[in-house]
């Protein structure tokens, strides 16, 4: 496994991690989602001891299908996970598959 991008002192972020730049990009994402869904988003940012910078949640009542959307943003580049309901939370093996 290559670790050349990792910061040798902070395993949860890349070597060239810029907290201010990450915050500015995250603010842009939140603003874009607020415009797209015409409602204010719930967001958590700068998650401590995690490779995840933050999460933005779009409430179920703001979506066309009535399902909550969660966007998880990584500290590693422009990587994001977009999912319905709760990321990584499943009721059983069948639901995961």
N, C-alpha and C positions, 0 to 999 in steps of 0.2 A: 504494500500500500504506500503510495507516495504522500509524503508530508511536507513537500517543499513549499506549499502555500501557507501552512500553519504558522502562527506566531509561536515561537518556542516557549514563551512565558504564559500565554493565554490560549489554551486549547479550544476555547469556544468561539474564537474569531480568527480570521486570516491575518497574515503578517501585515498587510497594508490597509487594515481596517480603519476607516475614517468615520468616527461616531457622528460628527456633524453632517457629513454627506449622507450617511444612512438615515439620519433624522429628517433631512430635507426631502429625500426620495420617499420616505414613509409618509410625510405630510402631504406630498403630491398624490400618493395613492389614496389616502383618506379623502382628500378634496375631490378627486375624480369619482370615487364611490359615492360620496355625498351628492355630487351632481347627477350621476347616473341613476341613483335610486331615490332622489329627491327627499332625502331624510338624513339626519345626523347619524353617524356611525359610532359604535362603541369600539374604542381601540386601547390596546395595551402596548407600551413601547419600552425599548431598551431592557429587555428581560435579562435579569442578572444570572450569571453562571449558566448560560444557555447559548447555543449556536443560533437560536431564533432571536431576531431583533424585536419583533412584535407581531401582534395579531389585530386584524380588523374584522369586526362582525357586522354583517348586514342582517337585520332582524327579519324574521319570517314574514311579517305583515308588509314588508317593503318589497318582497319579491313576487313575481307573477305566479310562481308555483306554490307559494306558501311554505317554503323551506328556508331555514336560516342558512346563510353562506358565511364561511369563515375563511379568511385569507391569512396564512402564516408566512411571514417574510424572514428569510435567513440573513445572517450576517455575512454569509459567503456569497458575494456577487449579487446577481439579480434573480436568485433562486426563490421561488415562492410555491407554496402548496395551497391550492384552492379546493375546498371541500364543502359538502353539504352537512349540516348539523355539527357534530363535534369531531374534530380531527383525531384519529386514533382511538376513538371510543366506540366499542362495538358490544353488542349484547351477547355474542357468542361466535364460535368459529364459522358457522354458516353465514352469518352476516358479513364477516370479514371477507369471505370468498365471494 
